[in-house]
């Protein structure tokens, strides 16, 4: 039997995008308060793009073993869970997901059953990187309203 995406009052999920670097504390707090107010469940989602492992040349195997993809993803989930508990308290009931992909694809996937997407302010790349375009496409394609929360 699968769990319903509805919260205690049937209000659905609120998804909050959590940056692996900043932790998005203002967005987390705002989303948690809004979920509490609506009686909705809260889902914290972090986008993860695993770094590629360096190729080893030569005959000898490396002396140090590197963590597997699964181990690195588990560490990312633990980091997200710790970040959520640091900003919202250890007793907070939040579903934590670390998903592999681009900002746009991960958050679109995470919001298919959401009633709201909450994001912290995204810092633009001064060199004109692609974050702005990805964010624009996300907002235009998102199946639910999107809230941008400024930093504290």
C-alpha positions in Angstrom: 0.0 0.0 0.0 1.5 3.3 -1.0 1.4 6.4 1.1 -0.9 9.2 -0.1 0.9 12.5 -1.2 -1.6 14.4 0.9 -0.8 15.8 4.3 -2.9 15.4 7.5 -5.6 17.7 6.1 -5.3 16.5 2.5 -3.3 19.6 1.5 -0.6 17.8 -0.5 3.1 18.4 -0.6 5.2 21.5 -0.5 8.6 21.0 -2.2 11.5 23.1 -1.1 14.7 23.1 -3.1 17.8 23.0 -0.8 21.2 24.0 -2.1 23.9 21.6 -1.1 26.2 24.6 -0.4 24.1 27.2 1.4 21.5 24.9 2.8 18.8 27.5 1.8 17.9 28.3 5.5 15.3 31.0 4.7 13.6 28.9 2.1 13.5 25.9 4.4 12.0 27.9 7.3 9.4 29.6 5.0 8.4 26.3 3.4 8.1 24.6 6.8 5.9 27.3 8.2 3.7 27.3 5.0 3.4 23.5 5.2 2.4 23.8 8.9 -0.1 26.5 8.1 -1.7 24.5 5.2 -1.4 21.1 7.0 0.7 19.9 4.1 3.7 17.6 4.0 7.2 19.0 3.4 9.6 17.5 0.9 13.2 18.9 0.8 14.9 18.2 -2.5 18.5 18.7 -3.3 19.9 18.4 -6.9 23.0 16.3 -7.1 25.4 15.9 -10.0 28.0 13.3 -9.0 31.6 14.1 -9.9 33.2 11.8 -12.3 35.9 9.5 -10.9 39.4 10.1 -12.2 40.6 7.4 -14.6 43.5 5.3 -13.2 46.3 4.6 -15.6 49.1 2.1 -15.3 49.1 -1.5 -14.1 48.8 -1.0 -10.3 45.4 -0.6 -8.7 44.9 2.6 -6.6 46.0 2.3 -3.0 42.9 4.2 -1.8 39.4 3.0 -2.6 36.9 5.6 -3.6 33.3 5.5 -2.5 30.8 4.0 -4.9 28.1 6.2 -6.5 25.5 4.7 -4.0 27.8 5.6 -1.0 28.3 9.1 -2.3 24.5 9.5 -2.8 23.8 8.2 0.7 26.3 10.7 2.1 24.5 13.5 0.1 21.1 12.3 1.6 22.7 12.4 5.1 24.0 15.9 4.5 20.6 17.1 3.4 18.9 15.5 6.4 21.4 17.1 8.7 20.9 20.5 7.0 17.1 20.2 7.4 17.4 19.3 11.1 20.0 22.0 11.7 17.6 24.7 10.4 14.2 23.2 11.4 15.0 21.1 14.4 15.6 17.4 14.8 11.9 16.5 15.3 10.8 18.0 12.1 9.0 15.5 9.8 10.4 16.3 6.3 10.9 13.9 3.5 14.5 14.3 2.2 15.4 13.5 -1.4 18.7 13.8 -3.2 18.1 13.4 -6.9 20.6 13.1 -9.8 20.1 15.4 -12.7 19.9 19.1 -13.7 18.1 21.7 -11.6 15.3 21.9 -14.0 14.7 18.1 -14.5 15.0 17.2 -10.8 12.7 19.9 -9.5 10.1 19.3 -12.3 10.1 15.6 -11.4 9.8 16.4 -7.7 6.8 18.7 -8.2 4.5 16.5 -10.2 2.3 16.0 -7.1 3.2 19.2 -5.3 1.0 22.2 -4.5 3.9 24.6 -4.2 7.6 24.9 -4.9 9.8 27.0 -2.7 13.2 28.1 -3.7 15.9 30.3 -2.1 17.3 33.1 -4.1 19.6 31.8 -6.8 22.9 33.6 -7.2 23.5 34.3 -10.8 26.8 33.4 -12.3 28.6 36.7 -13.1 30.1 35.1 -16.2 26.6 34.5 -17.6 26.3 30.8 -16.7 23.2 28.7 -17.3 21.5 28.9 -13.9 19.3 31.8 -15.0 18.0 30.0 -18.1 17.4 26.7 -16.2 15.5 28.6 -13.5 13.4 30.4 -16.1 12.5 27.1 -17.8 11.7 25.5 -14.5 9.4 28.3 -13.5 7.6 28.3 -16.9 7.1 24.5 -16.9 6.5 23.9 -13.2 3.0 22.3 -12.6 2.5 24.3 -9.3 3.2 27.9 -8.1 6.8 28.8 -7.4 7.8 31.0 -4.5 11.3 32.6 -4.3 12.4 33.4 -0.7 15.1 36.1 -0.3 18.1 35.3 2.0 17.9 36.3 5.6 
